[in-house]
Amino acid sequence: MIGKLSGRIDYRGADHVLIDVRGVGYMVYCNERTLAGLPGVGEAVALYTDLLVREDLLQLFGFTSLVEKEWHRLLMSVQGIGAKASMAILGTLGADGVSRAIALGDWNAVKAAKGIGPKTAQRVVIELKDKAPTVMAMGGTGAPVASDVELENVEVIETSVVAPSGAAQSEALSALGNLGYAPGEAAGAVAEAAGVDPGADTSALIKAALKLLAPKG
């Protein structure tokens, strides 16, 4: 399976890009948020990909991080959520937004995506809530744009680069788990804390999450 593509953008469409990888063009479908963040035609790009295989169709979907790719895979496991719906949710909320919404049980945020009704949104939150800690612990794994030197020997590969913000959330989750908090409640608290202060480091996230988890009254 194709896990990642590094090349140059040959063409940009309304919902996809054509990436030239050593003379081979790959059509990769992306959500609106991802497309908006991609460079222009002729520039270097790297995207994690997921291949959808059907009897009459082979379709590549592109993501800027492994967290986004994993949420796409999990969203499509929910009844009523296909590739189009998954991309709509990710395009509306982004990977971090999906993590927060599901960890906090905020189905209204999921419902904000085009074509997603309340029942489907609730099903997404209920079925994936237990998966949120694992995905959040993956951190902000990104796909760095390939340099000119790298593009001389581009190949289809799978790599991992951890961004500080994602690492902080992962470390905070681990610390709360060591303190005895259940994965679900820890993920919800970390997600809420990160939503209030997206730039918080590990220590700040842990302190904020502990305040949220403290018994009320």
Secondary structure, DSSP 8 states (H G I E B T S, - for coil): ---EEEEEEEEE-SSEEEEEETTEEEEEE--HHHHHHS--TTSEEEEEEEEEEETTEEEEEEESBHHHHHHHHHHTTSTT--HHHHHHHHHHHHHHHHHHHHHHT-HHHHHTSTT--HHHHHHHHHHHGGGHHHHHTT-EEB-----TTGGGG--------EEHHHHHHHHHHHHHHHTT--HHHHHHHHHHHHHH-TT--HHHHHHHHHHHHS---
